[in-house]
Amino acid sequence: MALPVFPSRVFRHGYIYVNRKAGIRSPKDIAGKRVGVPLYTMTAAVWIRGILRHHYDVDFSAVRWTEGAINHPGRHGEPSAPPLLKPVEIAHDPKGRSLSELLANHEIDVIMGTQHPDPHPDIMPLFVNARAVERAFYEQTRIFPIMHLVVIRREVYERDRAIADKLYRGFVEAKALALKRMHKGHPFMLPWVHNDIHEIDAVFAGDPMPTGSRPTTDAGRAGAIHGRAALHSQGDAARRAVRAGGQDVALNESRSVPLERDLLSDQSTDDIQRGRAPAPRCSRHSRN
């Protein structure tokens, strides 16, 4: 069972790297190239392909894919990913070398992933000023891509349905405390952190990580629709990938979690995030 709590959101334009000798000067040049990715079905890869396809008209039909870890030898992992609806040919380096090494040697042309590759003179980012590109993307679309969400085992929820509301309230309150701490004093060992905080407040209206089944409405709905469109247009696991135990979760607003009627209304969620609502009443055990 999915809770509309998203502990990880990441812009991914800055995680696309190319070999300088690959002749890639714009995103559309990726068509027909050799592309490395940790896992073809991972959330980050789905978002990157979706953004490149829908915003830069990149054709992936002739791309040759290679899976592997970015900065260490071997595989990124062995997840139990659902089968693809459209077959995709995916290779693995027989020597088990990292994608960074393959890119530096120009045995692949592009890396799309979750880490920056090891530095090398022949490796460069596709978007040189990725931060500016990502900000413009958000201002145009109101999308801050969701990477992860929180789930509850169905049997736990069925034993005590009130746990969904308690957990949700707890996560919302914890986020409000974190935002408050971020604005107080000098909380991180980053010299210009307050410049970044002021930019975040200006761009995201003070809440860069919205929660809720309709998280801050426009931003949440845009992200959900874009994510679902990316899955379907790519022929990935599509309906299977957005289902957990037979339930549509984060990517289908109309059936976003059967918990919606048990969770807080949007107004009360906003109240908690702004510190106006009382703290959730949790049992002693639920605080641990």
N, C-alpha and C positions, 0 to 999 in steps of 0.2 A: 504494500500500500504506500503510495507516494504522498509526502507532505509538500506543499508549495513553499519549500525552504531551499534556497540555492546557495550553498556555501562557497561555490566556485564559479566565477564568471571571468572570462579572459578574452580580450581582443586578440585575434590571431594573424592579422596582417604582418606583424613583426616576426613571425615564426616561419616565414617562407624565405629560403636561401637558395641561391643559384651559383653555378660555376661560371666564372667570368668568361670562359671560353665557349660557353654553350650557345651564345648568340641570342640570349634572352634580354630584351630591352624593355619589354612591357608584359603584363600578365598574359595577353593573347599568344605570346611566343611560346608558352608552355605546351601548347597543343602539339601532340606527337612526340614529346620528350620523354626521357627516362626519369621517373619521379620516385624518390624514396619517402616512405612514410612509416612510422613505428607500427601502426596497425591500420589497415584500410578502413575498418569499421569503427575506430575510436571516435569519440565525440569531436575532438579537435580537428581531425581529418575531415569529418562530415561538414563541419562549419567552414573550413577553408575551401573545400570544393564548392560548397554552396555559394559562398561569397564570390569566389572567382567566376563561377558559372553565371550567377544572376546579376552581378554588378560589373563584370569585365568581359562577359560573353566568351569565356574560355571553353574550348571544345576538348573534352577529356576522352573522346571516343577512341583515339589512337594512342593514348598515353600508355607507356609500359611501366608497371608498378613493381617496386621492390620493397619488401618489409624488412625491418630490422631495428635494433636499438640505435639511437642517434650518436651517442658518445662512448659507448662501450661495446665490445664484441657480443655477438649473439642476438637473440630475439628480444623484443621489448616485453613480451609476456605471452601467455597462452590462455587467453580469455575464452569463455564459452559463448562466443558470438553467434547469433542466429544466422542461418544461411542467407546469402544474397538472393534477391529476386531476379537479378540479371547477373549471369556469370561474369567475373572479372579475372583476367589472368594476372596472378600475383607471384612474383619470384622471390627467392631468398638467396643471399650470397652464399655459395657453397663453402667458402672459407670462413663464414661467420663474421666478416668484418663489419665495423660500424658504418652507419650511413655517412657520418662525417668523413671517414676515410675514403669511402666510395666517391663522395662528392669532390673531395680534394684531388683525387686521382682522375676525375672526369669520367668515371665509370657509370655515374648517374649525373643528371643535369640539374636536378632540383631536390630540395628537401622541404617537406611540409610536416610540422610536428609540434611537439610540446616543449622542446628545449632549443636553445641556440647551439649551433654546432661549434666544435672546437675551432679556434681561430686558425685561418690559413690564408695566405695571400691571394689564392684563387677563389675564395668563397666570399660572397657578398650578399647582402639582403636584397630581395626583390624590390621592396619599398624602402628607399634609403632613409626617408623621414617617416617611419612607420607611425610614430605617435601622432603626428599631424593628420595622417591618412585615417587613422583609427578614430580620432576625434571628429573629423569630417563625416566619417561613416556613421557615427552615433548621432550626430546632429541631423543627418539626413534621414536616418531610419528609426532612431530611438531604440536601437538594438545594442545591448551589451550581452554578448553570447553566453548562454548558460552552459556550463560544463557538467556540473554535478547537482543532484538533488538528494534530499533525505528521504529514506523509506523506513517503514515499520513492517515487521513480519506480520502477515495476515492473521496468524493465530494469536499473536499478542493483541492486535487491534480488536479481534472478535471477543477476546476475554474481557476487555475493558475499553469501550469505544471512547471514553473520556480522555484516554491517554493521548489521542491525536490533538485535542484542544490544548491540553497541558503542555505537550512538547512544543507545539506551534507557538504558544504564548512565551514559553521559555526561550526559544530561539529568537523571537522578535525582540524580547527584552534584552537578551545578551547582545544582539546587534546594536540596539540603541545605546547600551553602555559602552560598547567598543567605539562607536562614532563619537560619543561624548569624550572618551579618553583621547581619541585621535586629535581632537581640537584643543586639548588641555596641555599646556606646558610644551615640552619637547619630547614626545613619547618614543621616537625612533632615532636610531643613529644615522640619520640622513641629513646632510647639511642644509638642504633647501626644502625640507619636507613641507613647511608651511606654504610655500609657493604652490606645491602640488595640491595641498589641501584646499587652497583658495580656488584653484582651477577645477578641482572635483566638485566643490560646492557650486561653482558657476555653471558647469556643464550638466551635472546630474541633480541640480536643485537640492543638494545636501544629502541625497540618498543614492549612492552608486550601486547598492545591492538590494533592490526591492524584493520583498517576499509577498506571499499571498497568491490565491488562485487566480487573481487578476492583478499581478504585481504592478502597482502604480499605473494601472490600466493601459495607457498607450504603449509604454515601454514593454510591459509584460506581454501584451497581445501581439505586438510587432515581432518580438523574439520568438514567441510560440509559432506564429504563422510562418515566419521565415525558416525556422528550424524544420518544421514539418514539410514545407515546400522543398527544402534542400534534400531531405531524405527521399521523397518521392521522385524528384527529378533525376536523382542519381541512380535510382533503381537499387538502392541499398536495402537493408533489411526492412525498410519502410514500415508497414503496419506492424510487423513483428518487433521491430526495434523500439517502437513507442508503446509496446504493450508489456505489462508485467503481471503475470498471473491472470491474463485475460482482461486486464483493465488498461484503458488508455490513460497515460499519466501526463507528463508535462506538456506534450505537444498537441493535445486536442482539448481546446478550451471548453467545448460543450460537455465533455465528460472528464474533466481534468482530474478529479479524484472523487470517489464517492464520499470523501470526508468533507466536501465543501459545505454541506449543510451543518456539519458539526463544528466547523472552524469559525473563527471570528469573522464578522462582517468587515468589509473594507474600511469603514469608518473607525471601528474599534481597533483595527490593526494600526491605522494611522495614529490613533490616540496613544497606543503603547509606544510606537516608535518616537513620538514626540514627548513621551514621559507624562502624559495626562491620564492614562488609564492605570488602575491598580495592578500591582504585580500579580502574575498568575499564582493561584493557590495550588501548590503541589504538595503531595505527601512527603514525609521525611525521606522515604526511599527514593522518590523521583528526583530529589535534589542531588543525589549522589552520582 
